[in-house]
């Protein structure tokens, strides 16, 4: 499988100017995108797909030379005062004691690594399409919710300098991560690859990472007022709900284009100006 390392270099990833977030009207937390212009970068453990973010490093597939190299990398970090001989002695001893092929040890290590990763990473999922019927059904309560178009550049600016972003790739099996994979490669393979059953989402992701566990305040980000560009109203919202949504936009001085979604028999939803 081809690995596109440039995925994390935003200058090399072509993204639409506006990306979309589908929301449920009856979930008051979802309304915060309009009320406070807030986005939430979720921990990986809250995602629906039980396999997502769980393609762990395969230390058990490394040969002896690769194990030696991995231990040497750690020794250089842990023992900065060692000379070359000291590192060699330390690493050769460590190689004999690290049970990379022990299934229980590998499982425990992977679970702890996932727990640490989950606490330090926040993920925002968006899509470039506002008219996908399955997205409306799955993420906007069968058309009873709404969809918000956001200026992606402003999201990126609000998250700097801790963010990275890119296009999600879909595959039949999640890619294997080699034990010697560096941070960038590991992040790409874990974050920007999903199973093909989710391909209809056509997803873009933005992530934040910090060395210490993220607080709720770290995960909740306020966007500038002008970042909210479009609000698309679902076909199932009642006139009373629509009036309240429009009132929220006006009261919060959101200069948005209001649109209406209409369900058809096609997988594509028709979008018209309100």
Beta strands, then each sheet from edge to edge (+ up, - down):
strand 1: 18-23
strand 2: 38-40
strand 3: 57-58
strand 4: 121-127
strand 5: 146-151
strand 6: 163-167
strand 7: 169-171
strand 8: 177-178
strand 9: 193-195
strand 10: 203-209
strand 11: 220-222
strand 12: 228-233
strand 13: 257-262
strand 14: 270-273
sheet 1: 1+ 5- 12+ 13+ 14-
sheet 2: 2+ 11-
sheet 3: 3+ 8+
sheet 4: 4+ 10- 6+
sheet 5: 7+ 9+
end
